[in-house]
């Protein structure tokens, strides 16, 4: 059966993603001073207004305005911003349920982890290509003044019996200086962004690829002056590009007791370990939690009929080698360190620098 799967990625200048990066910069600063900080400080942006809000229970001294403005400068804004801050401590009832003799789940909810063998990163090809295009774009514009950081990519891949056969379409929309013509933008991005990425894949993948660049025409008004943004609106971009399912919560702004984030990381870790060992070609894991509990409520492993060993053997492998308790997740993946700002753009998965992407030595 043939089908086309499409995934997208966004660069740091997209207002939603800007807010994700700012929120995780707050988290990192808290963890630098207080490894046990309980953080959920978010933000929203529109024009030259940034609102920072949420909960923080920590002894860390955090200059929220300064951190946010530093990120806005990194994004490329040159105008001043008005910053409004509304932050309280985490509810004592929640805090008492979470911080016991060991860390317990900070909320109820379901999370998913996914892995497949179609790329070396054990990720779906469309989302990996979309992220690589945005990373290449971000690196490319670092030395230029005629392109800006608000950009999006979208990649469509033709599958035949669940095997990727062809990149059918690559779409990029990128903000730019007024003096550039559409033809110049098309040629520059094709030569400097798209081709360096796709040339690393088999040529047959892109023989007939259609390239679409800035289909709306001009894109000179960008970022928060073109659109509003807030934390957590890119959960599909952040995970598997619509191939694997996602849970109900976002990642950015949340410290490791929030299982929306940490258990999603761990589920990816386990799914990748199953696929990397050849036990299945595709694997999705669902885990559910209850607030204040130190063990998951349920665990389900789906291999979509691609398993090379029995389901019981896979379940036994997971039960004997992995522990989904929040306390163990935090310890095994070393999640009390200030590592989170780096996760916020270009995807949380498929990047070898993170602990949840390692193959466990067993």
N, C-alpha and C positions, 0 to 999 in steps of 0.2 A: 504494500500500500504506500502510495506517495503522498507527501504532505509538506507544506512549507511552514516553518516555525520562525517567528520573528522576535527579537529581543532588542532592548534599547539600553543605553547608558547616558549619563549626563556628567558634564564637567563641573568643577568647583564653582564656576560663576553662575550656574543655574541657581536661582534663589532658594529653592528647597535644599539643594545640596550645600549651599553656603551655610544655611542654618544647621545642617547636620554637622558640618566641620566645626562650627563655632561651639556647638553643644559638647562635642567630644573634646574640644580644647579645654573647656571648663572642667570636664571629668578628669582629664590628664593632670591639670593643675591641682585639683583636689587630691588625687592619688599620690602625687609627688610629695605632698605634705602629710597625708593621712591615708594609709593603705586601706583602712576600713571605712572610708567615707561612703555614705549612702547618698547617691546623687541621682537627681532626675530634673536637671535644669535645662530648659528648652529655650527656643527663641522664635520669633517671627519677624519678617522684614517686608517693608513696602516703601518705595521711594527712599527717602533719607531717614526713615524711622526704623529703629530696631527695638523690639520689646523682648526683654529677657524675663523669664518667669519659671516657677517650678518649686521643687523642694530640695533641700540640702541639709543633711545632718552630719556635720563634720567640724573638727576644730581648725581646719585649713582656712587660711585667709586668702580669699580669692578676689582679685580685682576684675570683676566681670566686664566692666566697660572697656578696660585696657585690652584684655584678651580678645574681646569681640572686634575692637577696632584694628588690632593687629591682623586678624584674619581677613577683615574687609580690605585692608591694605594689600595683603597677599593676593586676594581675588582681583585687585586692580582698580578698586574705587579710589577716586581722588577727592571726592566731595566730603564734607563733614557730615556726621550722622548724629541724630538725636537719639539717646539711649534711655529707655524706661526700664526700671528693674523692679520686679515684684517676686520676692523669694521668701519662703517660710521653711521651717524645719519639717522633716517627714513626720507624718502622724505618729504619735507615741504608740498608738495601738498597733500600727503596722510594724514599727521598729521593734517593739517587744516580741512580735511574732517571728520576725526574721532573724534577729541577733539573739540566739540562744547559746547553748553550749557548743553548737556548731551552726554554720549558716544554713538557713532554711529558705525555701522559695519565697520571693518577695511579692508574688502575686499568683493567681491562678492563670491558666492559659495552656494553649497547645503550641508546640513548635515543630518544625520540620527540618530534616537534614537530607541532602541529596548528593549523589555522585553517579557518574557514568564514565564509560571508558572511551568516549569519542574524541577526547583531547588529552594531551599529556598532563594537563592540570586536573583531569578527572571531573571536568565541568562540561556543560552543554556548549557546543561550538558557537551558537549565535551570541550568547551573553559574553563569552570570552573575547570574541572578535569586537563586539561593541565596546567593551572596557578597554581593550588594547588600542582601539582607534582614539578613544578619549584620552588615554594616557599619552599616546603619541602626539595628539593635538596639543595637550597641555605642555609637554616638553618643547614642542616646536615653537609655540608662541612666546616662550620665556624670553627669547632674544628679539622679539618683534614688537613694534608699536602699532601695527595696522590690523591685528586681530586681538580679540578680547576673550575673556575666560568663560563667558556664557556660551555653551555649546551642547549639542546633543548628537548622538549617533544612533543608528538603527540598522540592524543586520537581519536579512532574511535568508534562510538556508533550506534548500530542498532535501528532504529525507525520503529514502526508499527502504521500506521495511526497517525503519528506525535507524538507518545508517545514513549519515550526512554525505550527500553526493555533489552538491553544487551550491555556491554562494550566489543566490539569484539577484539580490539587491543590497547595495550599501547606500545608506542615506546619512548625510551630515548636514546639520544646520549650525552655523558658526557666526558669532557676532564679529563685526569688522568696522574698520574706519570708513568714513564717508567717501574718500577718494578712490576706493577700489571698485572696479567694475565687476559685474557678475562673471564675466569671462575670466578675469584675472583671479578671482576667488576660486573658481572652478579648477583652473590649472594649478594654482598654488597648493590647494588642499589635496588634489589628486596626486600630485608628484611628491609632496612632502609628508603627507599624513596617510593616505589610503594605500598607495603602492608599497611603502616600506612595511606595512603590516601584513597585507595579503600575500606578498611575495614569499613569506615564510611558510605558506601552506601549499599543497600540491597545485600545480598550475591548472589542472583540469577543474579545480574548484572554482576558478574565476575566469574561464575562457569566455563565458557568456554573461558575466556579471553586469548588471545595470547600475550605474553610479548616478546618484541624485544629490546635488549639493545646493543648499539654500533654496529650496523650492518656493519659499514665500517671497523671494526677491531680496530686498534690502533688509539687513539686520543690524542697524546702527544704534538702535535704542535697546539696551540690554540690561540684564540683571533685575534688580528690584525696581528699576524705573520702567521696565516692560511688563513685569509680573510680580506678584507677591510670592512669598515663600515661608515655609515653616518646617520644623523638624518632623521627620517620620513619614513624609509623603512619597518616598521612593523605595518602598520595601521590596518591590519586585526587581527593581534595578539593583538593589543591595544584595539580593539573594541569587536566584537561578534564572532570571529573565523570563519567568512565566512557564518554565518547563517543570521544575519541581514546585510543589505547593509551598505556600508560606503560612505562618501562623498569624495571629491577630495583632501582634505588636511589632513596633520598629526596633532598631538596634541603638541608634545614636542617642546620647545623653544618659544612658543607663549604665550603672555599675554592675558588677558581676553577680550580685544576688538577684538581679532581675533576670529571671530565666528566659524571658523573651529574647534576651541577647545571649547569655552564657550557655543555655541549654541548646539554643539553635547552633551555636558554634560547636558544641560537643556532638550534637546529632550529625552535623556535617563530618566531623572527625571520625565518627564510627562508620558512617556510610562510605566515606572515602577508604577507610581501612578494609572494608569488605570488598569493594570493587578492586582496589589496588592489589589485593591478594588473589584475584581471579575467582572469587567465590560467586560473583554475579557481574553481569555487564552493566546493570543499572540497579541502584538501591535508593530507596526513600525510607526514612525513619520518622515516625511520629511519636512524640512524647507529650504527656500532659502532667500538669502540676496543680497543687492546691496551696494557697498561701499558708505559711507557717509550718509546712510539712517538709521533712528531710528526705523523702523518697518520692519518685514520680508516682502518679496515679495509674498510668498505663504506658505501655511501650509496644509499638507495632512496627514490624519490619516488612517492607514490600519490595520484591525484586522483579515484579512485572513478568514473571516467567522466564527471566534471563539467568537464573541461578544455575551454577555448575555443580553445586553440592546441594544436599537437601535443605529445606527450610529449617528443620530441626537442628541440623549441624550448624547453620548460621546463627540460630538463636542461642545455641550452646556456646559458640565462639564469643558472642557478645556478652552473654551472662558471665562467662569465666574471665573476661579480660577488660570489661568496661563497667563503670559505675556512674549512673546518671544522677546521683544525689548532688544537690547544689554545692555542698561542701567539697566533695571530691572533684567536681568539675572545676571549681575555682583553684583547687590545689594542683590538679594534674595539668591544666592548661596555663597555670601561673597568671591568673587574671586580675591580680591586685596591683599590677604594674601600670604605669601611664603609657599605654600602647594604643590608645583608642583614636586619637585624631588621625593617625595614619590609615585606619580602617575605613574612614568615612567616605572616601571618594575612590572610584574605580573598583568597587565591589568588595565585600567582606570575605569572599571565598575564591579559591583558585590562585592564591598568592602565597608562595612558599615561605615568606618571612613570618607568617603567623603560626602559632603553636598548633592550632586546630587543623592545619594542613599537613602535619607530619605523619609519617607512617610509624605506628607504634612498634617498638621492638618487643617481640613476644617469644 
